[in-house]
Each structure stands twice: as C-alpha cells, then as structure tokens.
Amino acid sequence: MHADLQPPADGLSDDDVRQQIRQASERSPLLGRPGFLIRRLHQIHCSLFLEETEAFNITPVQYSLMTALARHKEMDQITLAREIGLERTSVAEVLTRLDARGFLERRPSPLDGRVRLVRLTRKGKALVQRMRPAVQRAHDRTIECLPPEERDRLLLQLIRLVEGNNDVGAAPFRL
C-alpha cells in the first residue's frame, strides 16, 4: 500500500475519503477511474488464483464453470453461460478443454436432441473439491490488504455494482 494512502476506516469522513482519492489520483489519474481499478484488480486476482492453484492447471473461468456444474449437477450450455455470466461461444471453448481432460461429460437432452447437457464426471467433482482450499486462499489474498472489518463491506459493494449493472453487456449473469 502506498504510504500516502491511509487505509479507510469506519468513521472516516466523506471529505477524508475524497482527499485520499485526490491524493491517489495525483500519483496516477488511472487511480481515479473505477473501470481501470476493476480491471487491474481482476488482473491481480487472476494472478493470485493461478499462483495458488498452479498444481491443478485450471483457470478462474474453468473453475467458475465447474463450480456451477457442481452445484446444479447438469445443465445445458445456454443455461450454464447465464449461470456464470459468460458468452455461449466462450463456454463452448471452455467445455471442450474440460471435456478433453475428462472433467465433464456431455449428452443429448432427452427432451430436445439438439441440446447437449453437461455434467461433471467423478474426476471433475473431485477436482472441484480438492481446489477449494487453494481457491479460497486466492480470494483471501485478493482482499487481505483491507482491514478485516472492511472486507465484507467491499464484497457487498461489489455485489451491488454487479447486480445494479447486470443488464449491461452481451452476457448477463443469472441472478
């Protein structure tokens, strides 16, 4: 953390918050831009995720997809895409990679043969379970520079931003 930027604490006045943002923006105008900060934080988190889960050779998107399948058992590709907020074509590419590694299986829907249903194999379920501690470490490390009492507040603010803007973009997240 930069020495000039004090960690926010409960009781910090709005003027103090604005002053700290101004100080950060003087170091770089990018630090006053939410889009830049979100993208940069995503880069940082992905790096931490890959560091913590290196032994598994699974990306954050692959893990999200596998987590959704672990929860819902079996889904079609369109529903799965909505479940994780990813475009269908991207989901198809991820499914192909995971299928080739034996982590999932696909079958035609008994209701509509054009629709393919996807589910985790036993190997895929076991991988999701084994990865959980490493993934949690990555999530914890992403926000560990915040005081513990502020971590849940940040998470709530991020939830509000996602839910409040969910209808924007090509791949909405199923809420």
C-alpha positions in Angstrom: 0.0 0.0 0.0 1.3 3.4 -0.9 2.4 5.4 2.2 0.3 8.4 1.4 -2.9 6.4 1.2 -4.2 5.6 4.6 -6.5 2.5 4.9 -10.1 3.7 5.2 -11.7 3.0 8.5 -15.2 3.3 9.9 -15.7 6.8 10.9 -13.6 8.3 8.1 -15.4 11.4 6.9 -16.6 11.8 3.3 -14.1 14.7 3.0 -11.2 12.5 4.1 -12.2 9.8 1.6 -12.3 12.4 -1.2 -8.9 13.7 -0.1 -7.4 10.2 -0.2 -8.9 9.7 -3.7 -7.4 13.0 -4.8 -4.0 12.1 -3.5 -4.1 8.7 -5.2 -5.2 10.4 -8.5 -2.3 12.8 -8.3 0.0 9.7 -8.3 -1.8 8.5 -11.4 -5.0 9.7 -13.0 -5.9 6.0 -13.5 -6.4 5.5 -9.8 -9.5 7.7 -10.0 -11.1 5.6 -12.7 -13.4 2.7 -11.5 -13.0 0.8 -14.7 -9.2 0.8 -14.6 -9.3 -0.2 -10.9 -11.7 -3.1 -11.6 -9.6 -4.4 -14.5 -6.4 -4.1 -12.5 -7.9 -5.8 -9.5 -9.1 -8.6 -11.8 -5.6 -9.0 -13.2 -4.2 -9.2 -9.7 -6.8 -11.7 -8.6 -6.2 -13.9 -11.6 -2.5 -13.9 -10.9 -3.1 -14.9 -7.3 -5.6 -17.6 -8.4 -3.2 -19.1 -10.8 -0.4 -19.0 -8.2 -2.5 -20.7 -5.6 -3.9 -23.3 -8.0 -0.9 -23.9 -10.2 -0.8 -27.6 -9.4 -4.3 -28.0 -10.9 -3.8 -26.2 -14.2 -7.3 -24.7 -14.1 -8.2 -21.1 -15.0 -10.6 -19.0 -13.0 -13.3 -19.3 -15.7 -12.9 -23.0 -15.9 -13.3 -23.2 -12.1 -16.4 -21.0 -12.2 -17.9 -23.3 -14.8 -17.1 -26.4 -12.8 -18.4 -24.8 -9.6 -21.7 -24.1 -11.3 -21.9 -27.7 -12.6 -21.1 -29.0 -9.1 -24.0 -27.0 -7.7 -26.6 -27.7 -10.4 -25.5 -31.2 -11.4 -26.4 -31.0 -15.1 -27.1 -28.0 -17.3 -27.4 -27.1 -21.0 -24.8 -24.8 -22.5 -27.0 -21.7 -22.6 -28.1 -22.0 -19.0 -24.6 -22.6 -18.0 -23.4 -19.5 -19.8 -26.0 -17.4 -17.9 -25.1 -19.1 -14.7 -21.6 -17.7 -14.8 -22.1 -14.6 -16.9 -20.1 -15.7 -19.9 -20.9 -15.7 -23.6 -22.1 -19.1 -25.1 -19.1 -19.3 -27.5 -16.7 -18.9 -24.7 -18.5 -21.5 -22.6 -18.3 -23.9 -25.6 -14.5 -23.4 -25.8 -14.1 -24.0 -22.0 -16.3 -27.1 -22.2 -14.2 -28.5 -25.0 -11.0 -28.1 -22.9 -12.5 -29.6 -19.8 -14.1 -32.5 -21.7 -10.7 -33.3 -23.3 -9.2 -33.6 -19.8 -12.0 -35.9 -18.6 -13.6 -33.4 -16.1 -17.0 -33.4 -17.7 -19.3 -35.3 -20.0 -21.9 -34.2 -22.4 -25.0 -36.0 -23.7 -28.1 -35.1 -25.8 -31.1 -33.8 -23.9 -33.9 -36.4 -23.9 -36.4 -33.6 -24.5 -34.5 -32.0 -27.4 -31.8 -33.8 -29.2 -30.3 -30.6 -30.5 -29.5 -29.5 -26.9 -26.5 -31.0 -25.1 -26.5 -31.4 -21.4 -23.2 -31.1 -19.4 -22.2 -32.5 -16.1 -19.1 -33.1 -14.1 -17.5 -36.5 -14.1 -16.4 -38.1 -10.8 -12.9 -36.8 -11.7 -14.3 -33.3 -12.2 -16.2 -33.3 -8.9 -13.1 -34.5 -7.1 -11.0 -31.7 -8.7 -13.5 -29.0 -7.6 -13.3 -30.4 -4.0 -9.5 -30.5 -4.0 -9.2 -27.0 -5.3 -11.5 -25.3 -2.8 -8.8 -24.5 -0.2 -6.4 -23.1 -2.8 -9.2 -21.0 -4.4 -10.2 -19.7 -1.0 -6.6 -18.7 -0.4 -6.6 -16.7 -3.7 -9.8 -14.9 -2.7 -8.5 -14.1 0.8 -5.2 -12.8 -0.6 -7.0 -10.6 -3.1 -8.5 -8.6 -0.2 -6.1 -9.2 2.6 -4.7 -5.6 2.5 -8.0 -4.4 3.7 -8.7 -4.4 7.4 -10.9 -7.4 8.3 -13.9 -5.3 9.2 -13.9 -3.8 5.6 -13.7 -7.0 3.6 -17.4 -7.8 3.8 -18.3 -4.2 3.1 -16.2 -4.4 -0.1 -17.8 -7.6 -1.1 -21.3 -6.1 -0.6 -20.4 -3.1 -2.7 -19.1 -5.3 -5.5 -22.4 -7.3 -5.3 -24.4 -4.1 -5.6 -22.3 -3.0 -8.6 -22.8 -6.3 -10.4 -26.5 -6.6 -9.7 -27.1 -2.9 -10.5 -25.4 -3.2 -13.9 -26.2 -6.8 -14.8 -28.3 -5.9 -17.8 -25.3 -4.2 -19.5 -23.2 -6.3 -21.9 -23.6 -9.4 -24.0 -23.5 -12.0 -21.3 -25.7 -11.3 -18.3 -25.2 -13.2 -15.0 -28.2 -15.1 -13.8 -29.3 -13.5 -10.5 
